[in-house]
Structures are given as C-alpha cells and as structure tokens.
Amino acid sequence: MVNNDQISNVLNRQFNNKKPNEVVVIDLTYVQVGGKWHYICLLIDLFNREIIGYSSGPKKPLN
C-alpha cells in the first residue's frame, strides 16, 4: 500500500526543538522475519531523539 497524499512541510527541516514532546515523529518500517513481513513502528521525540513509544508485529493495527 502506498500513500500518495500531499503533506505540507510544517517543520521545514527545523529539528532542534527546545522542549520535550514539542515535535514527535513516527517511523513505520516493514521487515521480513522468517519469510513473513512484520512491521516496526517507532515514535521519536525530536527534542532528544528518544524513542518514546513503539509497536511491532505481523499485522499493522488499524487505528
């Protein structure tokens, strides 16, 4: 599945945030494990690049 939605560049590459939880980004990646595709989703606080949440498994949650 591909998302072709046009998204505005709100951050404009300004990644040096002054406060925790001011900007949180998400990385969703698929990896093959034992011949089957699994997802890994990370929530990252741009203030200190800390992983503040994660999820993984064989099926991406619907919400």
Distance bins in CASP14 RR format, pairs under 12 A and 6 or more apart:
PFRMAT RR
TARGET T0000
AUTHOR 0000-0000-0000
RMODE 2
METHOD distances of the structure
MODEL  1
1 28 0 0 0 0 0 1 0 0 0 0 0
1 30 0 0 0 0 0 1 0 0 0 0 0
1 37 0 0 0 0 0 1 0 0 0 0 0
1 39 0 0 0 0 0 1 0 0 0 0 0
1 60 0 0 0 0 1 0 0 0 0 0 0
3 28 0 0 0 0 0 1 0 0 0 0 0
10 23 0 0 0 0 1 0 0 0 0 0 0
10 25 0 0 0 0 0 1 0 0 0 0 0
11 17 0 0 0 0 1 0 0 0 0 0 0
11 22 0 0 0 0 0 1 0 0 0 0 0
11 23 1 0 0 1 0 0 0 0 0 0 0
11 24 0 0 0 0 0 1 0 0 0 0 0
11 25 0 0 0 0 1 0 0 0 0 0 0
11 46 0 0 0 0 1 0 0 0 0 0 0
12 23 0 0 0 0 0 1 0 0 0 0 0
13 23 0 0 0 0 0 1 0 0 0 0 0
13 46 0 0 0 0 0 1 0 0 0 0 0
14 22 0 0 0 0 0 1 0 0 0 0 0
14 23 0 0 0 0 1 0 0 0 0 0 0
14 46 0 0 0 0 1 0 0 0 0 0 0
15 22 0 0 0 0 0 1 0 0 0 0 0
15 23 1 0 0 1 0 0 0 0 0 0 0
15 25 0 0 0 0 1 0 0 0 0 0 0
15 44 0 0 0 0 0 1 0 0 0 0 0
15 45 0 0 0 0 0 1 0 0 0 0 0
15 46 1 0 1 0 0 0 0 0 0 0 0
15 47 0 0 0 0 1 0 0 0 0 0 0
15 48 0 0 0 0 0 1 0 0 0 0 0
15 49 0 0 0 0 1 0 0 0 0 0 0
16 22 0 0 0 0 0 1 0 0 0 0 0
16 23 0 0 0 0 0 1 0 0 0 0 0
16 46 0 0 0 0 1 0 0 0 0 0 0
16 47 0 0 0 0 1 0 0 0 0 0 0
16 48 0 0 0 0 0 1 0 0 0 0 0
16 49 0 0 0 0 0 1 0 0 0 0 0
17 23 1 0 1 0 0 0 0 0 0 0 0
17 24 0 0 0 0 1 0 0 0 0 0 0
17 25 0 0 0 0 0 1 0 0 0 0 0
17 44 0 0 0 0 0 1 0 0 0 0 0
17 45 0 0 0 0 1 0 0 0 0 0 0
17 46 1 0 1 0 0 0 0 0 0 0 0
17 47 1 0 1 0 0 0 0 0 0 0 0
17 48 0 0 0 0 1 0 0 0 0 0 0
17 49 0 0 0 0 0 1 0 0 0 0 0
17 50 0 0 0 0 0 1 0 0 0 0 0
18 46 0 0 0 0 0 1 0 0 0 0 0
18 47 1 0 0 1 0 0 0 0 0 0 0
18 48 0 0 0 0 0 1 0 0 0 0 0
19 45 0 0 0 0 1 0 0 0 0 0 0
19 46 0 0 0 0 0 1 0 0 0 0 0
19 47 1 0 0 1 0 0 0 0 0 0 0
19 48 0 0 0 0 0 1 0 0 0 0 0
20 44 0 0 0 0 0 1 0 0 0 0 0
20 45 1 0 0 1 0 0 0 0 0 0 0
20 46 0 0 0 0 1 0 0 0 0 0 0
20 47 1 0 1 0 0 0 0 0 0 0 0
20 48 1 0 0 1 0 0 0 0 0 0 0
20 49 0 0 0 0 0 1 0 0 0 0 0
20 50 0 0 0 0 1 0 0 0 0 0 0
20 52 0 0 0 0 1 0 0 0 0 0 0
21 43 0 0 0 0 0 1 0 0 0 0 0
21 44 0 0 0 0 0 1 0 0 0 0 0
21 45 1 0 1 0 0 0 0 0 0 0 0
21 46 0 0 0 0 1 0 0 0 0 0 0
21 47 1 0 0 1 0 0 0 0 0 0 0
21 48 0 0 0 0 0 1 0 0 0 0 0
21 50 0 0 0 0 1 0 0 0 0 0 0
21 52 1 0 0 1 0 0 0 0 0 0 0
21 53 0 0 0 0 0 1 0 0 0 0 0
22 45 0 0 0 0 1 0 0 0 0 0 0
22 46 1 0 0 1 0 0 0 0 0 0 0
22 47 1 0 0 1 0 0 0 0 0 0 0
22 48 0 0 0 0 0 1 0 0 0 0 0
23 43 0 0 0 0 0 1 0 0 0 0 0
23 44 0 0 0 0 1 0 0 0 0 0 0
23 45 1 0 0 1 0 0 0 0 0 0 0
23 46 1 0 1 0 0 0 0 0 0 0 0
23 47 1 0 0 1 0 0 0 0 0 0 0
23 48 0 0 0 0 0 1 0 0 0 0 0
23 49 0 0 0 0 0 1 0 0 0 0 0
23 52 0 0 0 0 0 1 0 0 0 0 0
24 42 0 0 0 0 0 1 0 0 0 0 0
24 43 1 0 1 0 0 0 0 0 0 0 0
24 44 1 0 0 1 0 0 0 0 0 0 0
24 45 1 0 1 0 0 0 0 0 0 0 0
24 46 1 0 0 1 0 0 0 0 0 0 0
24 47 0 0 0 0 1 0 0 0 0 0 0
24 48 0 0 0 0 0 1 0 0 0 0 0
24 49 0 0 0 0 0 1 0 0 0 0 0
24 50 0 0 0 0 0 1 0 0 0 0 0
24 51 0 0 0 0 0 1 0 0 0 0 0
24 52 1 0 0 1 0 0 0 0 0 0 0
24 53 0 0 0 0 1 0 0 0 0 0 0
25 41 0 0 0 0 0 1 0 0 0 0 0
25 42 0 0 0 0 1 0 0 0 0 0 0
25 43 1 0 0 1 0 0 0 0 0 0 0
25 44 1 0 1 0 0 0 0 0 0 0 0
25 45 0 0 0 0 1 0 0 0 0 0 0
25 46 1 0 0 1 0 0 0 0 0 0 0
25 47 0 0 0 0 0 1 0 0 0 0 0
25 49 0 0 0 0 1 0 0 0 0 0 0
25 50 0 0 0 0 0 1 0 0 0 0 0
25 51 0 0 0 0 0 1 0 0 0 0 0
25 52 0 0 0 0 0 1 0 0 0 0 0
25 53 0 0 0 0 0 1 0 0 0 0 0
26 39 0 0 0 0 0 1 0 0 0 0 0
26 40 0 0 0 0 0 1 0 0 0 0 0
26 41 1 0 0 1 0 0 0 0 0 0 0
26 42 1 0 0 1 0 0 0 0 0 0 0
26 43 1 0 1 0 0 0 0 0 0 0 0
26 44 1 0 0 1 0 0 0 0 0 0 0
26 45 0 0 0 0 0 1 0 0 0 0 0
26 46 0 0 0 0 0 1 0 0 0 0 0
26 51 0 0 0 0 0 1 0 0 0 0 0
26 52 0 0 0 0 0 1 0 0 0 0 0
26 53 0 0 0 0 1 0 0 0 0 0 0
26 54 0 0 0 0 0 1 0 0 0 0 0
26 55 0 0 0 0 0 1 0 0 0 0 0
26 60 0 0 0 0 0 1 0 0 0 0 0
27 39 0 0 0 0 0 1 0 0 0 0 0
27 40 0 0 0 0 1 0 0 0 0 0 0
27 41 1 0 0 1 0 0 0 0 0 0 0
27 42 1 0 1 0 0 0 0 0 0 0 0
27 43 0 0 0 0 1 0 0 0 0 0 0
27 44 1 0 0 1 0 0 0 0 0 0 0
27 46 0 0 0 0 0 1 0 0 0 0 0
27 49 0 0 0 0 0 1 0 0 0 0 0
27 51 0 0 0 0 1 0 0 0 0 0 0
27 53 0 0 0 0 0 1 0 0 0 0 0
27 54 0 0 0 0 1 0 0 0 0 0 0
27 55 0 0 0 0 0 1 0 0 0 0 0
27 56 0 0 0 0 0 1 0 0 0 0 0
28 38 0 0 0 0 0 1 0 0 0 0 0
28 39 1 0 0 1 0 0 0 0 0 0 0
28 40 1 0 0 1 0 0 0 0 0 0 0
28 41 1 0 1 0 0 0 0 0 0 0 0
28 42 0 0 0 0 1 0 0 0 0 0 0
28 43 0 0 0 0 0 1 0 0 0 0 0
28 44 0 0 0 0 0 1 0 0 0 0 0
28 54 0 0 0 0 0 1 0 0 0 0 0
28 55 0 0 0 0 1 0 0 0 0 0 0
28 56 0 0 0 0 0 1 0 0 0 0 0
28 57 0 0 0 0 0 1 0 0 0 0 0
28 60 1 0 0 1 0 0 0 0 0 0 0
28 61 0 0 0 0 0 1 0 0 0 0 0
29 37 0 0 0 0 0 1 0 0 0 0 0
29 38 0 0 0 0 1 0 0 0 0 0 0
29 39 1 0 0 1 0 0 0 0 0 0 0
29 40 1 0 1 0 0 0 0 0 0 0 0
29 41 1 0 0 1 0 0 0 0 0 0 0
29 42 0 0 0 0 1 0 0 0 0 0 0
29 54 0 0 0 0 0 1 0 0 0 0 0
29 55 0 0 0 0 0 1 0 0 0 0 0
29 56 0 0 0 0 1 0 0 0 0 0 0
29 57 0 0 0 0 0 1 0 0 0 0 0
29 60 0 0 0 0 0 1 0 0 0 0 0
30 36 0 0 0 0 0 1 0 0 0 0 0
30 37 1 0 1 0 0 0 0 0 0 0 0
30 38 1 0 0 1 0 0 0 0 0 0 0
30 39 1 0 1 0 0 0 0 0 0 0 0
30 40 1 0 0 1 0 0 0 0 0 0 0
30 41 0 0 0 0 0 1 0 0 0 0 0
30 56 0 0 0 0 0 1 0 0 0 0 0
30 57 0 0 0 0 0 1 0 0 0 0 0
30 58 0 0 0 0 0 1 0 0 0 0 0
30 59 0 0 0 0 0 1 0 0 0 0 0
30 60 0 0 0 0 1 0 0 0 0 0 0
31 37 1 0 0 1 0 0 0 0 0 0 0
31 38 1 0 1 0 0 0 0 0 0 0 0
31 39 1 0 0 1 0 0 0 0 0 0 0
31 40 1 0 0 1 0 0 0 0 0 0 0
31 41 0 0 0 0 0 1 0 0 0 0 0
31 56 0 0 0 0 1 0 0 0 0 0 0
31 57 0 0 0 0 1 0 0 0 0 0 0
31 58 0 0 0 0 0 1 0 0 0 0 0
32 38 1 0 0 1 0 0 0 0 0 0 0
32 39 0 0 0 0 0 1 0 0 0 0 0
32 40 0 0 0 0 0 1 0 0 0 0 0
32 58 0 0 0 0 0 1 0 0 0 0 0
33 39 0 0 0 0 0 1 0 0 0 0 0
33 40 0 0 0 0 1 0 0 0 0 0 0
33 56 0 0 0 0 1 0 0 0 0 0 0
33 57 0 0 0 0 1 0 0 0 0 0 0
33 58 0 0 0 0 1 0 0 0 0 0 0
34 58 0 0 0 0 0 1 0 0 0 0 0
35 58 0 0 0 0 0 1 0 0 0 0 0
36 57 0 0 0 0 1 0 0 0 0 0 0
36 58 1 0 0 1 0 0 0 0 0 0 0
36 59 0 0 0 0 0 1 0 0 0 0 0
37 56 0 0 0 0 0 1 0 0 0 0 0
37 57 0 0 0 0 1 0 0 0 0 0 0
37 58 1 0 0 1 0 0 0 0 0 0 0
37 59 0 0 0 0 1 0 0 0 0 0 0
37 60 0 0 0 0 1 0 0 0 0 0 0
38 55 0 0 0 0 0 1 0 0 0 0 0
38 56 1 0 0 1 0 0 0 0 0 0 0
38 57 1 0 1 0 0 0 0 0 0 0 0
38 58 1 0 1 0 0 0 0 0 0 0 0
38 59 0 0 0 0 1 0 0 0 0 0 0
38 60 0 0 0 0 1 0 0 0 0 0 0
39 54 0 0 0 0 0 1 0 0 0 0 0
39 55 1 0 0 1 0 0 0 0 0 0 0
39 56 1 0 0 1 0 0 0 0 0 0 0
39 57 1 0 1 0 0 0 0 0 0 0 0
39 58 1 0 0 1 0 0 0 0 0 0 0
39 59 1 0 0 1 0 0 0 0 0 0 0
39 60 1 0 1 0 0 0 0 0 0 0 0
39 61 0 0 0 0 1 0 0 0 0 0 0
40 51 0 0 0 0 0 1 0 0 0 0 0
40 53 0 0 0 0 0 1 0 0 0 0 0
40 54 1 0 0 1 0 0 0 0 0 0 0
40 55 1 0 0 1 0 0 0 0 0 0 0
40 56 1 0 1 0 0 0 0 0 0 0 0
40 57 1 0 0 1 0 0 0 0 0 0 0
40 58 0 0 0 0 0 1 0 0 0 0 0
40 60 0 0 0 0 0 1 0 0 0 0 0
41 51 0 0 0 0 0 1 0 0 0 0 0
41 53 0 0 0 0 1 0 0 0 0 0 0
41 54 1 0 0 1 0 0 0 0 0 0 0
41 55 1 0 1 0 0 0 0 0 0 0 0
41 56 1 0 0 1 0 0 0 0 0 0 0
41 57 0 0 0 0 1 0 0 0 0 0 0
41 59 0 0 0 0 0 1 0 0 0 0 0
41 60 1 0 0 1 0 0 0 0 0 0 0
41 61 0 0 0 0 1 0 0 0 0 0 0
42 49 0 0 0 0 0 1 0 0 0 0 0
42 50 0 0 0 0 0 1 0 0 0 0 0
42 51 1 0 1 0 0 0 0 0 0 0 0
42 52 0 0 0 0 1 0 0 0 0 0 0
42 53 1 0 0 1 0 0 0 0 0 0 0
42 54 1 0 1 0 0 0 0 0 0 0 0
42 55 0 0 0 0 1 0 0 0 0 0 0
42 56 0 0 0 0 1 0 0 0 0 0 0
43 49 0 0 0 0 0 1 0 0 0 0 0
43 50 0 0 0 0 1 0 0 0 0 0 0
43 51 1 0 0 1 0 0 0 0 0 0 0
43 52 1 0 1 0 0 0 0 0 0 0 0
43 53 1 0 1 0 0 0 0 0 0 0 0
43 54 1 0 0 1 0 0 0 0 0 0 0
43 55 0 0 0 0 1 0 0 0 0 0 0
44 50 1 0 0 1 0 0 0 0 0 0 0
44 51 1 0 1 0 0 0 0 0 0 0 0
44 52 1 0 0 1 0 0 0 0 0 0 0
44 53 0 0 0 0 1 0 0 0 0 0 0
44 54 0 0 0 0 1 0 0 0 0 0 0
45 51 0 0 0 0 1 0 0 0 0 0 0
45 52 1 0 1 0 0 0 0 0 0 0 0
45 53 0 0 0 0 1 0 0 0 0 0 0
46 52 0 0 0 0 0 1 0 0 0 0 0
55 61 1 0 0 1 0 0 0 0 0 0 0
55 63 0 0 0 0 0 1 0 0 0 0 0
END
